[in-house]
Amino acid sequence: MKAGSVVKLARGVYNHFKLESFTAILVEKIPRKDSLEYDWLVLADGRFIELGRQIEQSAELISEGQE
């Protein structure tokens, strides 16, 4: 997955953040200083949220970004 990709979020993310839609856009990778390397900044329901890189395994890719 790349920045600009449109994804369908997993139900757990949807419920946790009390979103109104399962659709989100990956905005950018946020570097981390541990072994997990990065998180994702995601735009969902008109707000920015940070999600772990596990989103790459749990979200369904709808449209690949152009990065």
CHARMM internal coordinates of N, CA and C (Angstrom, degrees):
IC EDIT
DIST 1 N 1 CA 1.4536
DIST 1 CA 1 C 1.5182
ANGL 1 N 1 CA 1 C 109.09
DIST 1 C 2 N 1.3231
ANGL 1 CA 1 C 2 N 114.82
DIHE 1 N 1 CA 1 C 2 N 147.57
DIST 2 N 2 CA 1.4578
ANGL 1 C 2 N 2 CA 122.01
DIHE 1 CA 1 C 2 N 2 CA -177.53
DIST 2 CA 2 C 1.5251
ANGL 2 N 2 CA 2 C 109.82
DIHE 1 C 2 N 2 CA 2 C -127.01
DIST 2 C 3 N 1.3331
ANGL 2 CA 2 C 3 N 115.37
DIHE 2 N 2 CA 2 C 3 N 163.42
DIST 3 N 3 CA 1.4556
ANGL 2 C 3 N 3 CA 119.81
DIHE 2 CA 2 C 3 N 3 CA 171.81
DIST 3 CA 3 C 1.5293
ANGL 3 N 3 CA 3 C 107.95
DIHE 2 C 3 N 3 CA 3 C -57.26
DIST 3 C 4 N 1.3041
ANGL 3 CA 3 C 4 N 116.34
DIHE 3 N 3 CA 3 C 4 N 138.61
DIST 4 N 4 CA 1.4575
ANGL 3 C 4 N 4 CA 121.42
DIHE 3 CA 3 C 4 N 4 CA -177.51
DIST 4 CA 4 C 1.5154
ANGL 4 N 4 CA 4 C 113.43
DIHE 3 C 4 N 4 CA 4 C 94.51
DIST 4 C 5 N 1.3240
ANGL 4 CA 4 C 5 N 117.62
DIHE 4 N 4 CA 4 C 5 N -11.18
DIST 5 N 5 CA 1.4595
ANGL 4 C 5 N 5 CA 120.84
DIHE 4 CA 4 C 5 N 5 CA 178.71
DIST 5 CA 5 C 1.5294
ANGL 5 N 5 CA 5 C 110.15
DIHE 4 C 5 N 5 CA 5 C -68.67
DIST 5 C 6 N 1.3209
ANGL 5 CA 5 C 6 N 115.52
DIHE 5 N 5 CA 5 C 6 N 142.61
DIST 6 N 6 CA 1.4644
ANGL 5 C 6 N 6 CA 121.84
DIHE 5 CA 5 C 6 N 6 CA 175.08
DIST 6 CA 6 C 1.5222
ANGL 6 N 6 CA 6 C 106.39
DIHE 5 C 6 N 6 CA 6 C -101.92
DIST 6 C 7 N 1.3428
ANGL 6 CA 6 C 7 N 115.45
DIHE 6 N 6 CA 6 C 7 N 130.05
DIST 7 N 7 CA 1.4510
ANGL 6 C 7 N 7 CA 120.20
DIHE 6 CA 6 C 7 N 7 CA -176.75
DIST 7 CA 7 C 1.5254
ANGL 7 N 7 CA 7 C 111.11
DIHE 6 C 7 N 7 CA 7 C -130.11
DIST 7 C 8 N 1.3253
ANGL 7 CA 7 C 8 N 114.85
DIHE 7 N 7 CA 7 C 8 N 157.64
DIST 8 N 8 CA 1.4612
ANGL 7 C 8 N 8 CA 121.77
DIHE 7 CA 7 C 8 N 8 CA 171.06
DIST 8 CA 8 C 1.5273
ANGL 8 N 8 CA 8 C 106.07
DIHE 7 C 8 N 8 CA 8 C -101.23
DIST 8 C 9 N 1.3291
ANGL 8 CA 8 C 9 N 116.35
DIHE 8 N 8 CA 8 C 9 N 117.52
DIST 9 N 9 CA 1.4528
ANGL 8 C 9 N 9 CA 121.88
DIHE 8 CA 8 C 9 N 9 CA -176.04
DIST 9 CA 9 C 1.5257
ANGL 9 N 9 CA 9 C 111.82
DIHE 8 C 9 N 9 CA 9 C -74.09
DIST 9 C 10 N 1.3177
ANGL 9 CA 9 C 10 N 115.07
DIHE 9 N 9 CA 9 C 10 N 153.42
DIST 10 N 10 CA 1.4574
ANGL 9 C 10 N 10 CA 121.43
DIHE 9 CA 9 C 10 N 10 CA 175.58
DIST 10 CA 10 C 1.5290
ANGL 10 N 10 CA 10 C 109.71
DIHE 9 C 10 N 10 CA 10 C -69.24
DIST 10 C 11 N 1.3150
ANGL 10 CA 10 C 11 N 116.84
DIHE 10 N 10 CA 10 C 11 N 154.18
DIST 11 N 11 CA 1.4693
ANGL 10 C 11 N 11 CA 122.11
DIHE 10 CA 10 C 11 N 11 CA -178.48
DIST 11 CA 11 C 1.5353
ANGL 11 N 11 CA 11 C 112.04
DIHE 10 C 11 N 11 CA 11 C -56.72
DIST 11 C 12 N 1.3369
ANGL 11 CA 11 C 12 N 118.22
DIHE 11 N 11 CA 11 C 12 N -37.39
DIST 12 N 12 CA 1.4586
ANGL 11 C 12 N 12 CA 121.22
DIHE 11 CA 11 C 12 N 12 CA -179.57
DIST 12 CA 12 C 1.5192
ANGL 12 N 12 CA 12 C 112.70
DIHE 11 C 12 N 12 CA 12 C -60.68
DIST 12 C 13 N 1.3288
ANGL 12 CA 12 C 13 N 117.02
DIHE 12 N 12 CA 12 C 13 N -42.15
DIST 13 N 13 CA 1.4703
ANGL 12 C 13 N 13 CA 121.72
DIHE 12 CA 12 C 13 N 13 CA 177.25
DIST 13 CA 13 C 1.5233
ANGL 13 N 13 CA 13 C 109.20
DIHE 12 C 13 N 13 CA 13 C -65.87
DIST 13 C 14 N 1.3052
ANGL 13 CA 13 C 14 N 116.19
DIHE 13 N 13 CA 13 C 14 N -45.87
DIST 14 N 14 CA 1.4676
ANGL 13 C 14 N 14 CA 122.69
DIHE 13 CA 13 C 14 N 14 CA 178.98
DIST 14 CA 14 C 1.5275
ANGL 14 N 14 CA 14 C 110.50
DIHE 13 C 14 N 14 CA 14 C -55.67
DIST 14 C 15 N 1.3169
ANGL 14 CA 14 C 15 N 117.04
DIHE 14 N 14 CA 14 C 15 N -48.30
DIST 15 N 15 CA 1.4647
ANGL 14 C 15 N 15 CA 121.48
DIHE 14 CA 14 C 15 N 15 CA -179.20
DIST 15 CA 15 C 1.5259
ANGL 15 N 15 CA 15 C 111.88
DIHE 14 C 15 N 15 CA 15 C -68.49
DIST 15 C 16 N 1.3203
ANGL 15 CA 15 C 16 N 117.56
DIHE 15 N 15 CA 15 C 16 N -45.02
DIST 16 N 16 CA 1.4623
ANGL 15 C 16 N 16 CA 121.49
DIHE 15 CA 15 C 16 N 16 CA -176.28
DIST 16 CA 16 C 1.5287
ANGL 16 N 16 CA 16 C 112.29
DIHE 15 C 16 N 16 CA 16 C -59.22
DIST 16 C 17 N 1.3244
ANGL 16 CA 16 C 17 N 116.58
DIHE 16 N 16 CA 16 C 17 N -44.65
DIST 17 N 17 CA 1.4668
ANGL 16 C 17 N 17 CA 120.85
DIHE 16 CA 16 C 17 N 17 CA -177.81
DIST 17 CA 17 C 1.5260
ANGL 17 N 17 CA 17 C 112.92
DIHE 16 C 17 N 17 CA 17 C -91.47
DIST 17 C 18 N 1.3398
ANGL 17 CA 17 C 18 N 117.04
DIHE 17 N 17 CA 17 C 18 N 3.69
DIST 18 N 18 CA 1.4703
ANGL 17 C 18 N 18 CA 122.64
DIHE 17 CA 17 C 18 N 18 CA -179.85
DIST 18 CA 18 C 1.5347
ANGL 18 N 18 CA 18 C 111.40
DIHE 17 C 18 N 18 CA 18 C 51.25
DIST 18 C 19 N 1.3296
ANGL 18 CA 18 C 19 N 114.42
DIHE 18 N 18 CA 18 C 19 N 51.46
DIST 19 N 19 CA 1.4571
ANGL 18 C 19 N 19 CA 121.26
DIHE 18 CA 18 C 19 N 19 CA -179.54
DIST 19 CA 19 C 1.5195
ANGL 19 N 19 CA 19 C 110.92
DIHE 18 C 19 N 19 CA 19 C -80.38
DIST 19 C 20 N 1.3157
ANGL 19 CA 19 C 20 N 115.75
DIHE 19 N 19 CA 19 C 20 N 159.29
DIST 20 N 20 CA 1.4608
ANGL 19 C 20 N 20 CA 121.48
DIHE 19 CA 19 C 20 N 20 CA 177.33
DIST 20 CA 20 C 1.5204
ANGL 20 N 20 CA 20 C 111.88
DIHE 19 C 20 N 20 CA 20 C -99.94
DIST 20 C 21 N 1.3306
ANGL 20 CA 20 C 21 N 116.58
DIHE 20 N 20 CA 20 C 21 N -10.84
DIST 21 N 21 CA 1.4549
ANGL 20 C 21 N 21 CA 121.87
DIHE 20 CA 20 C 21 N 21 CA -178.85
DIST 21 CA 21 C 1.5256
ANGL 21 N 21 CA 21 C 109.12
DIHE 20 C 21 N 21 CA 21 C -140.10
DIST 21 C 22 N 1.3137
ANGL 21 CA 21 C 22 N 116.69
DIHE 21 N 21 CA 21 C 22 N 150.38
DIST 22 N 22 CA 1.4611
ANGL 21 C 22 N 22 CA 121.49
DIHE 21 CA 21 C 22 N 22 CA 176.49
DIST 22 CA 22 C 1.5279
ANGL 22 N 22 CA 22 C 111.86
DIHE 21 C 22 N 22 CA 22 C -85.33
DIST 22 C 23 N 1.3263
ANGL 22 CA 22 C 23 N 118.34
DIHE 22 N 22 CA 22 C 23 N -8.40
DIST 23 N 23 CA 1.4592
ANGL 22 C 23 N 23 CA 122.78
DIHE 22 CA 22 C 23 N 23 CA -174.23
DIST 23 CA 23 C 1.5233
ANGL 23 N 23 CA 23 C 111.42
DIHE 22 C 23 N 23 CA 23 C -88.52
DIST 23 C 24 N 1.3369
ANGL 23 CA 23 C 24 N 115.75
DIHE 23 N 23 CA 23 C 24 N 137.58
DIST 24 N 24 CA 1.4692
ANGL 23 C 24 N 24 CA 121.17
DIHE 23 CA 23 C 24 N 24 CA 179.32
DIST 24 CA 24 C 1.5265
ANGL 24 N 24 CA 24 C 109.64
DIHE 23 C 24 N 24 CA 24 C -146.11
DIST 24 C 25 N 1.3205
ANGL 24 CA 24 C 25 N 115.55
DIHE 24 N 24 CA 24 C 25 N 160.05
DIST 25 N 25 CA 1.4666
ANGL 24 C 25 N 25 CA 122.43
DIHE 24 CA 24 C 25 N 25 CA 176.43
DIST 25 CA 25 C 1.5229
ANGL 25 N 25 CA 25 C 107.97
DIHE 24 C 25 N 25 CA 25 C -116.17
DIST 25 C 26 N 1.3259
ANGL 25 CA 25 C 26 N 116.83
DIHE 25 N 25 CA 25 C 26 N 130.39
DIST 26 N 26 CA 1.4589
ANGL 25 C 26 N 26 CA 121.34
DIHE 25 CA 25 C 26 N 26 CA 175.54
DIST 26 CA 26 C 1.5251
ANGL 26 N 26 CA 26 C 107.87
DIHE 25 C 26 N 26 CA 26 C -77.12
DIST 26 C 27 N 1.3248
ANGL 26 CA 26 C 27 N 117.37
DIHE 26 N 26 CA 26 C 27 N 121.42
DIST 27 N 27 CA 1.4622
ANGL 26 C 27 N 27 CA 121.48
DIHE 26 CA 26 C 27 N 27 CA -174.89
DIST 27 CA 27 C 1.5206
ANGL 27 N 27 CA 27 C 111.42
DIHE 26 C 27 N 27 CA 27 C -92.63
DIST 27 C 28 N 1.3404
ANGL 27 CA 27 C 28 N 117.05
DIHE 27 N 27 CA 27 C 28 N -56.17
DIST 28 N 28 CA 1.4605
ANGL 27 C 28 N 28 CA 120.12
DIHE 27 CA 27 C 28 N 28 CA -179.86
DIST 28 CA 28 C 1.5123
ANGL 28 N 28 CA 28 C 110.86
DIHE 27 C 28 N 28 CA 28 C -161.41
DIST 28 C 29 N 1.3337
ANGL 28 CA 28 C 29 N 114.48
DIHE 28 N 28 CA 28 C 29 N 157.55
DIST 29 N 29 CA 1.4578
ANGL 28 C 29 N 29 CA 120.65
DIHE 28 CA 28 C 29 N 29 CA 174.05
DIST 29 CA 29 C 1.5207
ANGL 29 N 29 CA 29 C 108.01
DIHE 28 C 29 N 29 CA 29 C -82.04
DIST 29 C 30 N 1.3391
ANGL 29 CA 29 C 30 N 115.97
DIHE 29 N 29 CA 29 C 30 N 135.56
DIST 30 N 30 CA 1.4536
ANGL 29 C 30 N 30 CA 121.94
DIHE 29 CA 29 C 30 N 30 CA 177.84
DIST 30 CA 30 C 1.5259
ANGL 30 N 30 CA 30 C 106.91
DIHE 29 C 30 N 30 CA 30 C -108.27
DIST 30 C 31 N 1.3364
ANGL 30 CA 30 C 31 N 117.32
DIHE 30 N 30 CA 30 C 31 N 116.11
DIST 31 N 31 CA 1.4673
ANGL 30 C 31 N 31 CA 120.20
DIHE 30 CA 30 C 31 N 31 CA -177.56
DIST 31 CA 31 C 1.5339
ANGL 31 N 31 CA 31 C 112.46
DIHE 30 C 31 N 31 CA 31 C -62.12
DIST 31 C 32 N 1.3436
ANGL 31 CA 31 C 32 N 115.05
DIHE 31 N 31 CA 31 C 32 N 147.56
DIST 32 N 32 CA 1.4672
ANGL 31 C 32 N 32 CA 122.21
DIHE 31 CA 31 C 32 N 32 CA 174.86
DIST 32 CA 32 C 1.5258
ANGL 32 N 32 CA 32 C 107.69
DIHE 31 C 32 N 32 CA 32 C -123.75
DIST 32 C 33 N 1.2996
ANGL 32 CA 32 C 33 N 115.74
DIHE 32 N 32 CA 32 C 33 N 159.59
DIST 33 N 33 CA 1.4691
ANGL 32 C 33 N 33 CA 119.64
DIHE 32 CA 32 C 33 N 33 CA -179.12
DIST 33 CA 33 C 1.5258
ANGL 33 N 33 CA 33 C 112.04
DIHE 32 C 33 N 33 CA 33 C -103.71
DIST 33 C 34 N 1.3235
ANGL 33 CA 33 C 34 N 116.88
DIHE 33 N 33 CA 33 C 34 N 22.06
DIST 34 N 34 CA 1.4577
ANGL 33 C 34 N 34 CA 120.12
DIHE 33 CA 33 C 34 N 34 CA 177.55
DIST 34 CA 34 C 1.5224
ANGL 34 N 34 CA 34 C 109.51
DIHE 33 C 34 N 34 CA 34 C -122.98
DIST 34 C 35 N 1.3034
ANGL 34 CA 34 C 35 N 116.58
DIHE 34 N 34 CA 34 C 35 N -170.49
DIST 35 N 35 CA 1.4689
ANGL 34 C 35 N 35 CA 120.60
DIHE 34 CA 34 C 35 N 35 CA -175.26
DIST 35 CA 35 C 1.5311
ANGL 35 N 35 CA 35 C 113.62
DIHE 34 C 35 N 35 CA 35 C -69.76
DIST 35 C 36 N 1.3264
ANGL 35 CA 35 C 36 N 117.71
DIHE 35 N 35 CA 35 C 36 N -12.04
DIST 36 N 36 CA 1.4690
ANGL 35 C 36 N 36 CA 119.72
DIHE 35 CA 35 C 36 N 36 CA 179.71
DIST 36 CA 36 C 1.5286
ANGL 36 N 36 CA 36 C 112.73
DIHE 35 C 36 N 36 CA 36 C -80.22
DIST 36 C 37 N 1.3180
ANGL 36 CA 36 C 37 N 118.27
DIHE 36 N 36 CA 36 C 37 N -10.87
DIST 37 N 37 CA 1.4663
ANGL 36 C 37 N 37 CA 126.31
DIHE 36 CA 36 C 37 N 37 CA 171.55
DIST 37 CA 37 C 1.5264
ANGL 37 N 37 CA 37 C 116.12
DIHE 36 C 37 N 37 CA 37 C 71.66
DIST 37 C 38 N 1.3449
ANGL 37 CA 37 C 38 N 118.66
DIHE 37 N 37 CA 37 C 38 N -50.97
DIST 38 N 38 CA 1.4641
ANGL 37 C 38 N 38 CA 120.16
DIHE 37 CA 37 C 38 N 38 CA -176.75
DIST 38 CA 38 C 1.5223
ANGL 38 N 38 CA 38 C 111.60
DIHE 37 C 38 N 38 CA 38 C -159.28
DIST 38 C 39 N 1.3301
ANGL 38 CA 38 C 39 N 115.32
DIHE 38 N 38 CA 38 C 39 N 160.04
DIST 39 N 39 CA 1.4613
ANGL 38 C 39 N 39 CA 124.41
DIHE 38 CA 38 C 39 N 39 CA 168.99
DIST 39 CA 39 C 1.5186
ANGL 39 N 39 CA 39 C 106.86
DIHE 38 C 39 N 39 CA 39 C -116.79
DIST 39 C 40 N 1.3126
ANGL 39 CA 39 C 40 N 117.14
DIHE 39 N 39 CA 39 C 40 N 174.33
DIST 40 N 40 CA 1.4580
ANGL 39 C 40 N 40 CA 121.64
DIHE 39 CA 39 C 40 N 40 CA 175.90
DIST 40 CA 40 C 1.5217
ANGL 40 N 40 CA 40 C 110.47
DIHE 39 C 40 N 40 CA 40 C -112.63
DIST 40 C 41 N 1.3317
ANGL 40 CA 40 C 41 N 116.10
DIHE 40 N 40 CA 40 C 41 N 135.61
DIST 41 N 41 CA 1.4541
ANGL 40 C 41 N 41 CA 122.00
DIHE 40 CA 40 C 41 N 41 CA 167.21
DIST 41 CA 41 C 1.5255
ANGL 41 N 41 CA 41 C 104.97
DIHE 40 C 41 N 41 CA 41 C -90.71
DIST 41 C 42 N 1.3236
ANGL 41 CA 41 C 42 N 115.65
DIHE 41 N 41 CA 41 C 42 N 125.62
DIST 42 N 42 CA 1.4595
ANGL 41 C 42 N 42 CA 122.03
DIHE 41 CA 41 C 42 N 42 CA -171.75
DIST 42 CA 42 C 1.5219
ANGL 42 N 42 CA 42 C 109.35
DIHE 41 C 42 N 42 CA 42 C -125.43
DIST 42 C 43 N 1.3202
ANGL 42 CA 42 C 43 N 117.19
DIHE 42 N 42 CA 42 C 43 N 140.43
DIST 43 N 43 CA 1.4654
ANGL 42 C 43 N 43 CA 122.72
DIHE 42 CA 42 C 43 N 43 CA 174.02
DIST 43 CA 43 C 1.5208
ANGL 43 N 43 CA 43 C 108.03
DIHE 42 C 43 N 43 CA 43 C -101.56
DIST 43 C 44 N 1.3367
ANGL 43 CA 43 C 44 N 115.49
DIHE 43 N 43 CA 43 C 44 N 116.99
DIST 44 N 44 CA 1.4671
ANGL 43 C 44 N 44 CA 120.99
DIHE 43 CA 43 C 44 N 44 CA -179.87
DIST 44 CA 44 C 1.5188
ANGL 44 N 44 CA 44 C 108.08
DIHE 43 C 44 N 44 CA 44 C -141.78
DIST 44 C 45 N 1.3026
ANGL 44 CA 44 C 45 N 117.57
DIHE 44 N 44 CA 44 C 45 N 132.35
DIST 45 N 45 CA 1.4734
ANGL 44 C 45 N 45 CA 122.57
DIHE 44 CA 44 C 45 N 45 CA 179.84
DIST 45 CA 45 C 1.5237
ANGL 45 N 45 CA 45 C 112.40
DIHE 44 C 45 N 45 CA 45 C 54.48
DIST 45 C 46 N 1.3262
ANGL 45 CA 45 C 46 N 117.33
DIHE 45 N 45 CA 45 C 46 N 34.70
DIST 46 N 46 CA 1.4588
ANGL 45 C 46 N 46 CA 121.27
DIHE 45 CA 45 C 46 N 46 CA 176.99
DIST 46 CA 46 C 1.5173
ANGL 46 N 46 CA 46 C 114.65
DIHE 45 C 46 N 46 CA 46 C 75.16
DIST 46 C 47 N 1.3288
ANGL 46 CA 46 C 47 N 117.56
DIHE 46 N 46 CA 46 C 47 N 13.94
DIST 47 N 47 CA 1.4631
ANGL 46 C 47 N 47 CA 119.89
DIHE 46 CA 46 C 47 N 47 CA 176.82
DIST 47 CA 47 C 1.5226
ANGL 47 N 47 CA 47 C 109.80
DIHE 46 C 47 N 47 CA 47 C -135.48
DIST 47 C 48 N 1.3219
ANGL 47 CA 47 C 48 N 114.58
DIHE 47 N 47 CA 47 C 48 N 155.60
DIST 48 N 48 CA 1.4564
ANGL 47 C 48 N 48 CA 120.53
DIHE 47 CA 47 C 48 N 48 CA -179.99
DIST 48 CA 48 C 1.5180
ANGL 48 N 48 CA 48 C 109.57
DIHE 47 C 48 N 48 CA 48 C -94.37
DIST 48 C 49 N 1.3374
ANGL 48 CA 48 C 49 N 116.04
DIHE 48 N 48 CA 48 C 49 N 134.02
DIST 49 N 49 CA 1.4552
ANGL 48 C 49 N 49 CA 121.45
DIHE 48 CA 48 C 49 N 49 CA 175.71
DIST 49 CA 49 C 1.5271
ANGL 49 N 49 CA 49 C 108.10
DIHE 48 C 49 N 49 CA 49 C -134.08
DIST 49 C 50 N 1.3257
ANGL 49 CA 49 C 50 N 116.32
DIHE 49 N 49 CA 49 C 50 N 152.55
DIST 50 N 50 CA 1.4583
ANGL 49 C 50 N 50 CA 121.54
DIHE 49 CA 49 C 50 N 50 CA 176.29
DIST 50 CA 50 C 1.5157
ANGL 50 N 50 CA 50 C 109.20
DIHE 49 C 50 N 50 CA 50 C -99.76
DIST 50 C 51 N 1.3206
ANGL 50 CA 50 C 51 N 115.74
DIHE 50 N 50 CA 50 C 51 N 131.75
DIST 51 N 51 CA 1.4579
ANGL 50 C 51 N 51 CA 121.71
DIHE 50 CA 50 C 51 N 51 CA 177.98
DIST 51 CA 51 C 1.5161
ANGL 51 N 51 CA 51 C 109.15
DIHE 50 C 51 N 51 CA 51 C -128.17
DIST 51 C 52 N 1.3023
ANGL 51 CA 51 C 52 N 117.52
DIHE 51 N 51 CA 51 C 52 N 146.34
DIST 52 N 52 CA 1.4540
ANGL 51 C 52 N 52 CA 121.69
DIHE 51 CA 51 C 52 N 52 CA 176.90
DIST 52 CA 52 C 1.5157
ANGL 52 N 52 CA 52 C 110.98
DIHE 51 C 52 N 52 CA 52 C -65.60
DIST 52 C 53 N 1.3054
ANGL 52 CA 52 C 53 N 115.02
DIHE 52 N 52 CA 52 C 53 N 162.33
DIST 53 N 53 CA 1.4752
ANGL 52 C 53 N 53 CA 118.33
DIHE 52 CA 52 C 53 N 53 CA -177.43
DIST 53 CA 53 C 1.5214
ANGL 53 N 53 CA 53 C 112.67
DIHE 52 C 53 N 53 CA 53 C -67.95
DIST 53 C 54 N 1.3399
ANGL 53 CA 53 C 54 N 117.00
DIHE 53 N 53 CA 53 C 54 N -7.65
DIST 54 N 54 CA 1.4569
ANGL 53 C 54 N 54 CA 120.87
DIHE 53 CA 53 C 54 N 54 CA 175.69
DIST 54 CA 54 C 1.5250
ANGL 54 N 54 CA 54 C 110.88
DIHE 53 C 54 N 54 CA 54 C -60.45
DIST 54 C 55 N 1.3355
ANGL 54 CA 54 C 55 N 116.63
DIHE 54 N 54 CA 54 C 55 N -18.42
DIST 55 N 55 CA 1.4661
ANGL 54 C 55 N 55 CA 120.55
DIHE 54 CA 54 C 55 N 55 CA 176.93
DIST 55 CA 55 C 1.5319
ANGL 55 N 55 CA 55 C 110.25
DIHE 54 C 55 N 55 CA 55 C -55.76
DIST 55 C 56 N 1.3252
ANGL 55 CA 55 C 56 N 117.00
DIHE 55 N 55 CA 55 C 56 N -28.30
DIST 56 N 56 CA 1.4570
ANGL 55 C 56 N 56 CA 120.56
DIHE 55 CA 55 C 56 N 56 CA -179.05
DIST 56 CA 56 C 1.5311
ANGL 56 N 56 CA 56 C 112.02
DIHE 55 C 56 N 56 CA 56 C -63.80
DIST 56 C 57 N 1.3386
ANGL 56 CA 56 C 57 N 116.84
DIHE 56 N 56 CA 56 C 57 N -25.00
DIST 57 N 57 CA 1.4604
ANGL 56 C 57 N 57 CA 120.52
DIHE 56 CA 56 C 57 N 57 CA 177.83
DIST 57 CA 57 C 1.5318
ANGL 57 N 57 CA 57 C 112.18
DIHE 56 C 57 N 57 CA 57 C -97.54
DIST 57 C 58 N 1.3341
ANGL 57 CA 57 C 58 N 117.24
DIHE 57 N 57 CA 57 C 58 N -26.15
DIST 58 N 58 CA 1.4663
ANGL 57 C 58 N 58 CA 119.40
DIHE 57 CA 57 C 58 N 58 CA -173.79
DIST 58 CA 58 C 1.5248
ANGL 58 N 58 CA 58 C 114.22
DIHE 57 C 58 N 58 CA 58 C -96.76
DIST 58 C 59 N 1.3186
ANGL 58 CA 58 C 59 N 117.92
DIHE 58 N 58 CA 58 C 59 N -22.16
DIST 59 N 59 CA 1.4693
ANGL 58 C 59 N 59 CA 120.76
DIHE 58 CA 58 C 59 N 59 CA -179.02
DIST 59 CA 59 C 1.5275
ANGL 59 N 59 CA 59 C 110.33
DIHE 58 C 59 N 59 CA 59 C -91.59
DIST 59 C 60 N 1.3130
ANGL 59 CA 59 C 60 N 115.32
DIHE 59 N 59 CA 59 C 60 N 148.51
DIST 60 N 60 CA 1.4691
ANGL 59 C 60 N 60 CA 121.30
DIHE 59 CA 59 C 60 N 60 CA 176.88
DIST 60 CA 60 C 1.5277
ANGL 60 N 60 CA 60 C 108.63
DIHE 59 C 60 N 60 CA 60 C -93.34
DIST 60 C 61 N 1.3121
ANGL 60 CA 60 C 61 N 117.03
DIHE 60 N 60 CA 60 C 61 N 125.83
DIST 61 N 61 CA 1.4593
ANGL 60 C 61 N 61 CA 122.41
DIHE 60 CA 60 C 61 N 61 CA 179.88
DIST 61 CA 61 C 1.5328
ANGL 61 N 61 CA 61 C 109.50
DIHE 60 C 61 N 61 CA 61 C -72.28
DIST 61 C 62 N 1.3229
ANGL 61 CA 61 C 62 N 116.74
DIHE 61 N 61 CA 61 C 62 N 123.64
DIST 62 N 62 CA 1.4600
ANGL 61 C 62 N 62 CA 121.86
DIHE 61 CA 61 C 62 N 62 CA 176.99
DIST 62 CA 62 C 1.5116
ANGL 62 N 62 CA 62 C 109.89
DIHE 61 C 62 N 62 CA 62 C -97.88
DIST 62 C 63 N 1.3498
ANGL 62 CA 62 C 63 N 116.27
DIHE 62 N 62 CA 62 C 63 N -46.02
DIST 63 N 63 CA 1.4536
ANGL 62 C 63 N 63 CA 121.50
DIHE 62 CA 62 C 63 N 63 CA -178.84
DIST 63 CA 63 C 1.5176
ANGL 63 N 63 CA 63 C 109.05
DIHE 62 C 63 N 63 CA 63 C -148.17
DIST 63 C 64 N 1.3306
ANGL 63 CA 63 C 64 N 117.38
DIHE 63 N 63 CA 63 C 64 N 128.37
DIST 64 N 64 CA 1.4589
ANGL 63 C 64 N 64 CA 123.00
DIHE 63 CA 63 C 64 N 64 CA -178.18
DIST 64 CA 64 C 1.5261
ANGL 64 N 64 CA 64 C 110.14
DIHE 63 C 64 N 64 CA 64 C -75.95
DIST 64 C 65 N 1.3403
ANGL 64 CA 64 C 65 N 116.24
DIHE 64 N 64 CA 64 C 65 N 137.07
DIST 65 N 65 CA 1.4631
ANGL 64 C 65 N 65 CA 121.81
DIHE 64 CA 64 C 65 N 65 CA 177.72
DIST 65 CA 65 C 1.5106
ANGL 65 N 65 CA 65 C 111.62
DIHE 64 C 65 N 65 CA 65 C -71.56
DIST 65 C 66 N 1.3265
ANGL 65 CA 65 C 66 N 117.02
DIHE 65 N 65 CA 65 C 66 N 165.02
DIST 66 N 66 CA 1.4596
ANGL 65 C 66 N 66 CA 122.61
DIHE 65 CA 65 C 66 N 66 CA -177.03
DIST 66 CA 66 C 1.5326
ANGL 66 N 66 CA 66 C 113.25
DIHE 65 C 66 N 66 CA 66 C -93.65
DIST 66 C 67 N 1.3128
ANGL 66 CA 66 C 67 N 117.62
DIHE 66 N 66 CA 66 C 67 N -14.99
DIST 67 N 67 CA 1.4803
ANGL 66 C 67 N 67 CA 125.43
DIHE 66 CA 66 C 67 N 67 CA -176.64
DIST 67 CA 67 C 1.4532
ANGL 67 N 67 CA 67 C 115.04
DIHE 66 C 67 N 67 CA 67 C 1.19
END
COOR INIT
IC SEED 1 N 1 CA 1 C
IC BUILD
